[in-house]
Amino acid sequence: MNEYIQLLKSEPILRRLSTIQLIAYFGAWFSNVAIYTLLLDLNVSASVVAFVAMLHFLAGVIQAPFSGSIIDSVRPKKLLLILISAEIFATFFLIFVNSTSDLLLLYLLIFVKMAAASFYFTTEMSLLPKILHGDKLQKANELHSIIWSFSYTLGMAISGFVVYWFGVKVAFILDALMFVVGFILLYNLDIKVEIIKTGENLLQMMRDTFRYMKKTPQALHLMLIHAFVGLTAFDALVALMVDKYYASVIATSLALGLLHASRAVGLVIGPIVISNWVNNRRIVYIFIAQALAVWFWAFMMKDFYLSLFASVIVGLFTTTLWSYTYTLLQKNIEEKYYGRIVAYNDMLFLSSAAFTSFMIGFLATTGFSLEFITVVIGIGFIIGGIYFSWILKTQNIKDIK
């Protein structure tokens, strides 16, 4: 942990961006618990729950083809401020969703909110390799994951109690206020990076990106391997677990908050313990460990308290998989294409997460048990490990160190 602290001390831009991440992510989880609590209180079907979970990722998929080109041609601070403003308004207007007749409004607001959040994330992840290099970049990615996980832990746990005591509307308002604080901190930040002018319009930049990926196949393979982490899009699964198994044991909002928070504890601890051990060869074992953890969760699912423990185990390996595969991609592409490649990478990742959410709802509504669905997700990580082993043997992949 000391090396992360030293990195923050030595990199003032990263320090401010990390503070904004902490505030914005912390606020975001208030509305996440509130949204799923609202849906369960409205007694919507499993397919609606899964669709809402899918919407959280679908927005980023749709915008990715052009967002990368915009990122590579617009000043990052200006773009980040516009995006965080969109998140403020989309989050606040969630207070007007009161019944199933307002579901269309809910879908629209979630789409706008998550499109802005995804765009913001892609912009920031394209900025990091321009200000950091080598081991510092890897640690920054890990730090980003730890902040996300820490915010996820506290945000989910606290929001469960906030929603239980004060209701979903208070959670939405608190979330919007968190983004306002983030906007103020970002407005006062001086970000100086060079924008590489290509003289190309957006369509030409998109074509150039596809040409680059064709002559650099390892970039596409690394994008695909990172997409396997999208299998951890468990939001719909957790909501259905709460509705099916735990509603008689504990209040819905508390169960949602505690289950997500338990997994996030593992997300925080994992990279602290594993990151210095992992390398290109050993990441295959992390994929296998993730599969075993997911299968363990499926076995413990029916008991709420055992499921909390299993959720921690599931989270232990996810952050390392995410940060390491992301850093590998950043290490193996040219700076000119950072924004565009990262955007397409996020598109594939979010497509994987959206598909996972959709399939959870589809399989649940067609009679498959939640345990079976969880086992199938675990098999996906075994396939990911085999695929990454093949990539290392057939592609020229630079090591991070």
C-alpha positions as CSV (number, residue, x, y, z in Angstrom):
1,M,0.0,0.0,0.0
2,N,2.9,2.3,0.7
3,E,3.9,2.3,-3.0
4,Y,0.5,3.6,-4.0
5,I,0.8,6.4,-1.4
6,Q,4.2,7.4,-2.7
7,L,2.8,7.5,-6.3
8,L,0.0,9.8,-5.2
9,K,2.5,12.1,-3.5
10,S,4.8,12.3,-6.5
11,E,2.0,12.8,-9.2
12,P,-0.3,15.8,-8.4
13,I,-2.6,15.3,-11.4
14,L,-3.1,11.7,-10.6
15,R,-3.7,12.6,-6.9
16,R,-6.5,15.0,-7.9
17,L,-8.0,12.7,-10.4
18,S,-8.0,9.9,-7.8
19,T,-9.8,12.1,-5.3
20,I,-12.5,12.9,-7.9
21,Q,-12.8,9.2,-8.6
22,L,-13.2,8.4,-5.0
23,I,-16.0,11.0,-4.6
24,A,-17.8,10.3,-7.8
25,Y,-17.7,6.5,-7.5
26,F,-18.8,6.7,-3.8
27,G,-21.8,8.7,-4.8
28,A,-22.6,6.5,-7.8
29,W,-23.3,3.4,-5.6
30,F,-26.0,5.2,-3.7
31,S,-28.1,5.4,-6.8
32,N,-27.1,1.9,-7.9
33,V,-28.6,0.3,-4.7
34,A,-31.6,2.7,-4.9
35,I,-32.3,1.7,-8.5
36,Y,-32.4,-2.0,-7.8
37,T,-34.3,-1.5,-4.6
38,L,-36.9,0.6,-6.5
39,L,-37.2,-2.1,-9.1
40,L,-37.8,-4.9,-6.6
41,D,-40.3,-2.7,-4.6
42,L,-42.2,-2.1,-7.9
43,N,-42.3,-5.9,-8.3
44,V,-41.0,-5.9,-11.9
45,S,-40.0,-9.1,-13.7
46,A,-36.5,-10.7,-13.8
47,S,-36.3,-9.6,-17.4
48,V,-36.7,-5.9,-16.4
49,V,-34.1,-6.2,-13.7
50,A,-31.7,-7.8,-16.3
51,F,-32.5,-5.1,-18.9
52,V,-31.7,-2.3,-16.4
53,A,-28.4,-4.1,-15.6
54,M,-27.7,-4.4,-19.3
55,L,-28.4,-0.7,-19.8
56,H,-25.7,0.2,-17.4
57,F,-23.2,-1.2,-20.0
58,L,-25.0,-0.8,-23.3
59,A,-24.6,3.0,-23.3
60,G,-20.9,2.7,-23.4
61,V,-21.0,0.1,-26.2
62,I,-23.1,2.4,-28.5
63,Q,-20.9,5.5,-28.1
64,A,-17.5,3.8,-28.3
65,P,-17.1,3.9,-32.1
66,F,-16.9,7.7,-32.0
67,S,-15.9,8.5,-28.4
68,G,-12.3,7.5,-28.9
69,S,-11.9,9.8,-31.9
70,I,-13.3,12.7,-29.8
71,I,-11.0,11.9,-26.9
72,D,-8.0,12.0,-29.2
73,S,-8.9,15.4,-30.6
74,V,-10.4,17.3,-27.6
75,R,-8.7,18.7,-24.5
76,P,-9.3,16.2,-21.7
77,K,-10.3,18.7,-19.0
78,K,-13.0,20.3,-21.1
79,L,-14.4,16.9,-22.1
80,L,-14.4,15.6,-18.5
81,L,-16.3,18.6,-17.2
82,I,-19.0,18.2,-19.8
83,L,-19.4,14.5,-19.0
84,I,-19.6,15.0,-15.2
85,S,-22.2,17.7,-15.8
86,A,-24.3,15.1,-17.7
87,E,-24.0,12.7,-14.8
88,I,-25.2,15.3,-12.3
89,F,-28.4,16.1,-14.2
90,A,-29.2,12.4,-15.2
91,T,-28.8,11.3,-11.5
92,F,-30.9,14.1,-10.1
93,F,-33.9,13.5,-12.4
94,L,-34.1,9.9,-11.1
95,I,-36.2,11.3,-8.2
96,F,-39.1,11.6,-10.7
97,V,-39.3,7.8,-11.2
98,N,-42.2,6.6,-9.0
99,S,-44.1,3.7,-10.7
100,T,-43.9,1.2,-13.5
101,S,-45.4,3.8,-15.8
102,D,-42.1,5.8,-15.4
103,L,-39.9,2.9,-16.5
104,L,-39.2,4.5,-19.9
105,L,-37.9,7.6,-18.0
106,L,-35.7,5.4,-15.8
107,Y,-34.3,3.6,-18.9
108,L,-33.5,7.0,-20.5
109,L,-31.8,8.5,-17.4
110,I,-29.7,5.3,-16.8
111,F,-28.6,5.3,-20.4
112,V,-27.5,9.0,-20.3
113,K,-25.9,8.6,-16.9
114,M,-23.9,5.5,-17.8
115,A,-23.0,6.8,-21.3
116,A,-21.4,9.9,-19.6
117,A,-19.8,7.7,-16.9
118,S,-18.3,5.3,-19.5
119,F,-17.1,8.3,-21.7
120,Y,-15.5,9.8,-18.6
121,F,-13.8,6.6,-17.7
122,T,-12.4,6.1,-21.2
123,T,-11.2,9.7,-21.3
124,E,-9.4,9.3,-18.0
125,M,-7.9,5.9,-18.9
126,S,-6.6,7.4,-22.2
127,L,-5.1,10.3,-20.2
128,L,-3.1,8.1,-17.8
129,P,-0.6,6.7,-20.3
130,K,0.1,10.2,-21.4
131,I,1.3,11.3,-18.0
132,L,2.6,8.0,-16.5
133,H,4.8,5.2,-17.9
134,G,6.0,1.7,-17.0
135,D,5.5,0.6,-13.5
136,K,3.9,3.9,-12.5
137,L,1.2,3.3,-15.1
138,Q,0.5,-0.3,-13.8
139,K,0.3,1.0,-10.2
140,A,-2.0,3.8,-11.4
141,N,-4.4,1.3,-13.0
142,E,-4.3,-0.8,-9.9
143,L,-4.9,2.3,-7.7
144,H,-7.9,3.1,-9.9
145,S,-9.3,-0.4,-9.4
146,I,-8.7,-0.1,-5.6
147,I,-10.4,3.3,-5.4
148,W,-13.3,1.9,-7.4
149,S,-13.5,-1.2,-5.1
150,F,-13.2,0.9,-1.9
151,S,-15.9,3.3,-3.1
152,Y,-18.0,0.3,-4.1
153,T,-17.6,-1.3,-0.7
154,L,-18.5,1.8,1.4
155,G,-21.0,3.1,-1.1
156,M,-22.9,-0.1,-1.4
157,A,-22.9,-0.8,2.4
158,I,-23.8,2.8,3.4
159,S,-26.3,3.2,0.7
160,G,-28.1,0.1,1.8
161,F,-28.7,1.7,5.2
162,V,-29.5,5.1,3.7
163,V,-32.1,3.7,1.4
164,Y,-33.5,1.6,4.2
165,W,-33.8,4.6,6.6
166,F,-34.5,7.5,4.2
167,G,-35.6,6.1,0.9
168,V,-34.4,6.0,-2.7
169,K,-35.0,9.7,-3.5
170,V,-32.5,10.8,-0.8
171,A,-30.0,8.4,-2.2
172,F,-30.4,9.9,-5.7
173,I,-30.0,13.5,-4.4
174,L,-26.9,12.5,-2.4
175,D,-25.4,10.9,-5.5
176,A,-26.0,14.1,-7.5
177,L,-24.3,16.2,-4.8
178,M,-21.3,13.9,-4.9
179,F,-20.9,14.6,-8.6
180,V,-21.2,18.4,-7.9
181,V,-18.2,18.1,-5.5
182,G,-16.3,16.2,-8.2
183,F,-17.1,18.9,-10.8
184,I,-15.6,21.6,-8.5
185,L,-12.4,19.7,-7.9
186,L,-12.0,19.0,-11.6
187,Y,-12.7,22.6,-12.6
188,N,-9.7,23.7,-10.5
189,L,-7.3,21.1,-11.9
190,D,-4.7,22.1,-14.5
191,I,-4.2,19.3,-17.0
192,K,-1.5,19.9,-19.6
193,V,-1.1,17.2,-22.3
194,E,-0.3,17.3,-25.9
195,I,-3.1,16.7,-28.4
196,I,-1.7,15.1,-31.5
197,K,-3.4,16.8,-34.5
198,T,-3.9,14.4,-37.4
199,G,-5.9,16.6,-39.7
200,E,-8.5,13.7,-40.1
201,N,-12.2,13.9,-39.4
202,L,-13.9,11.4,-37.1
203,L,-14.7,8.9,-39.9
204,Q,-11.1,9.0,-41.2
205,M,-9.8,8.5,-37.7
206,M,-12.1,5.5,-37.2
207,R,-10.9,3.9,-40.5
208,D,-7.3,4.6,-39.5
209,T,-7.9,2.8,-36.2
210,F,-9.2,-0.3,-37.9
211,R,-6.2,-0.3,-40.2
212,Y,-3.9,-0.1,-37.1
213,M,-5.7,-3.0,-35.4
214,K,-5.4,-5.1,-38.6
215,K,-1.6,-4.6,-38.7
216,T,-1.3,-5.0,-34.9
217,P,-3.3,-8.1,-34.1
218,Q,-2.0,-8.4,-30.5
219,A,-4.0,-5.2,-29.7
220,L,-7.3,-6.9,-30.7
221,H,-6.4,-10.1,-28.8
222,L,-5.7,-8.1,-25.6
223,M,-9.0,-6.2,-26.1
224,L,-10.8,-9.5,-26.3
225,I,-9.0,-11.0,-23.3
226,H,-9.9,-7.9,-21.2
227,A,-13.5,-8.4,-22.2
228,F,-13.6,-11.7,-20.3
229,V,-13.6,-9.6,-17.1
230,G,-17.0,-8.4,-18.2
231,L,-18.3,-11.8,-17.0
232,T,-18.2,-10.3,-13.5
233,A,-21.3,-8.1,-14.2
234,F,-23.2,-9.7,-11.3
235,D,-25.7,-6.8,-10.6
236,A,-28.7,-8.7,-12.1
237,L,-27.6,-12.0,-10.5
238,V,-27.3,-10.4,-7.0
239,A,-30.7,-8.7,-7.4
240,L,-32.4,-12.0,-8.4
241,M,-30.6,-13.8,-5.5
242,V,-31.9,-11.3,-3.0
243,D,-35.4,-11.6,-4.4
244,K,-35.4,-15.4,-4.5
245,Y,-33.4,-16.4,-1.4
246,Y,-32.9,-13.5,1.1
247,A,-36.1,-11.4,1.0
248,S,-37.4,-13.3,4.1
249,V,-34.1,-12.9,5.9
250,I,-33.2,-9.3,5.5
251,A,-34.5,-6.0,4.0
252,T,-33.9,-5.8,0.2
253,S,-31.8,-2.7,0.3
254,L,-29.6,-4.0,3.1
255,A,-29.1,-7.4,1.4
256,L,-28.1,-5.7,-1.9
257,G,-25.7,-3.3,-0.1
258,L,-24.1,-6.0,2.0
259,L,-23.6,-8.5,-0.9
260,H,-22.0,-6.0,-3.2
261,A,-20.0,-4.6,-0.3
262,S,-18.7,-8.1,0.6
263,R,-17.5,-8.6,-3.0
264,A,-15.9,-5.2,-3.0
265,V,-13.9,-6.1,0.1
266,G,-12.2,-8.8,-2.0
267,L,-11.8,-6.3,-4.8
268,V,-9.8,-4.0,-2.5
269,I,-7.7,-6.7,-0.8
270,G,-6.9,-8.7,-4.0
271,P,-4.5,-6.4,-5.8
272,I,-2.7,-5.5,-2.6
273,V,-1.9,-9.2,-2.1
274,I,-1.5,-10.4,-5.6
275,S,-0.2,-7.5,-7.8
276,N,3.5,-7.9,-7.1
277,W,3.3,-11.6,-7.8
278,V,1.4,-11.6,-11.1
279,N,3.1,-11.5,-14.5
280,N,2.1,-12.5,-18.1
281,R,2.5,-16.2,-17.4
282,R,0.8,-16.2,-14.0
283,I,-2.3,-14.3,-15.1
284,V,-3.5,-17.6,-16.5
285,Y,-3.7,-18.9,-12.9
286,I,-5.7,-15.9,-11.9
287,F,-8.3,-16.7,-14.5
288,I,-8.6,-20.2,-13.1
289,A,-8.8,-18.9,-9.5
290,Q,-11.6,-16.6,-10.6
291,A,-13.5,-19.5,-12.0
292,L,-13.1,-21.6,-8.8
293,A,-14.2,-18.6,-6.7
294,V,-17.4,-18.2,-8.8
295,W,-18.2,-21.9,-8.5
296,F,-17.7,-21.7,-4.8
297,W,-20.2,-18.8,-4.7
298,A,-22.7,-20.9,-6.6
299,F,-22.4,-23.7,-4.0
300,M,-23.0,-21.3,-1.1
301,M,-25.7,-19.2,-2.7
302,K,-28.8,-20.3,-0.8
303,D,-27.4,-19.3,2.6
304,F,-27.2,-15.5,2.9
305,Y,-24.3,-15.4,5.4
306,L,-22.2,-18.0,3.5
307,S,-23.0,-16.1,0.3
308,L,-21.5,-13.0,1.9
309,F,-18.2,-14.9,2.6
310,A,-18.2,-16.4,-0.9
311,S,-18.7,-12.9,-2.4
312,V,-15.4,-11.8,-0.8
313,I,-13.6,-14.7,-2.4
314,V,-15.1,-13.9,-5.8
315,G,-13.8,-10.3,-5.5
316,L,-10.2,-11.3,-4.7
317,F,-9.1,-11.9,-8.2
318,T,-11.3,-9.6,-10.3
319,T,-9.4,-6.4,-9.8
320,T,-6.1,-7.9,-10.7
321,L,-7.6,-9.4,-13.9
322,W,-9.0,-6.1,-14.8
323,S,-6.0,-3.9,-14.1
324,Y,-3.4,-6.2,-15.5
325,T,-5.1,-6.9,-18.8
326,Y,-5.9,-3.2,-19.2
327,T,-2.3,-2.2,-18.5
328,L,-1.0,-4.8,-21.0
329,L,-3.2,-3.2,-23.7
330,Q,-1.9,0.3,-22.9
331,K,1.7,-1.0,-23.0
332,N,1.2,-2.7,-26.4
333,I,-0.3,0.2,-28.5
334,E,1.0,3.5,-29.9
335,E,0.3,6.7,-28.1
336,K,-1.4,8.2,-31.1
337,Y,-4.2,5.6,-30.8
338,Y,-4.7,5.6,-27.0
339,G,-8.1,7.2,-27.0
340,R,-9.5,5.2,-29.9
341,I,-8.1,1.8,-28.9
342,V,-9.1,2.3,-25.2
343,A,-12.6,3.3,-26.4
344,Y,-13.0,0.1,-28.5
345,N,-11.6,-1.9,-25.6
346,D,-14.2,-0.5,-23.3
347,M,-16.8,-1.2,-26.0
348,L,-15.9,-4.9,-26.0
349,F,-15.7,-5.0,-22.2
350,L,-19.1,-3.4,-21.8
351,S,-20.6,-5.6,-24.5
352,S,-19.4,-8.6,-22.6
353,A,-20.9,-7.2,-19.4
354,A,-24.2,-6.3,-21.1
355,F,-24.4,-9.8,-22.7
356,T,-23.8,-11.3,-19.3
357,S,-26.5,-9.3,-17.7
358,F,-28.9,-10.1,-20.6
359,M,-28.2,-13.9,-20.4
360,I,-28.6,-13.9,-16.6
361,G,-32.1,-12.5,-17.0
362,F,-32.9,-14.7,-20.1
363,L,-31.8,-17.9,-18.4
364,A,-33.5,-17.1,-15.2
365,T,-36.8,-16.4,-16.9
366,T,-36.6,-19.7,-18.9
367,G,-36.3,-21.8,-15.8
368,F,-32.6,-22.2,-15.2
369,S,-31.5,-22.0,-11.6
370,L,-29.3,-19.1,-10.4
371,E,-26.7,-21.7,-9.3
372,F,-26.5,-23.1,-12.8
373,I,-26.1,-19.6,-14.3
374,T,-23.3,-18.9,-11.9
375,V,-21.5,-22.1,-12.8
376,V,-21.7,-21.2,-16.5
377,I,-20.1,-17.9,-15.8
378,G,-17.2,-19.7,-14.0
379,I,-16.7,-21.8,-17.2
380,G,-16.2,-18.6,-19.1
381,F,-13.1,-17.7,-17.0
382,I,-11.6,-21.1,-17.7
383,I,-12.0,-20.4,-21.5
384,G,-10.4,-17.0,-20.8
385,G,-7.4,-18.6,-19.2
386,I,-6.9,-21.0,-22.1
387,Y,-7.3,-18.1,-24.6
388,F,-4.7,-15.9,-22.8
389,S,-2.3,-18.9,-22.7
390,W,-2.7,-19.1,-26.5
391,I,-2.1,-15.4,-26.9
392,L,1.2,-15.5,-25.1
393,K,2.4,-18.4,-27.3
394,T,1.4,-16.8,-30.7
395,Q,1.6,-13.0,-30.2
396,N,4.5,-10.6,-29.4
397,I,3.2,-9.3,-26.1
398,K,5.5,-6.8,-24.2
399,D,5.7,-7.4,-20.5
400,I,4.6,-4.6,-18.2
401,K,7.8,-4.4,-16.1
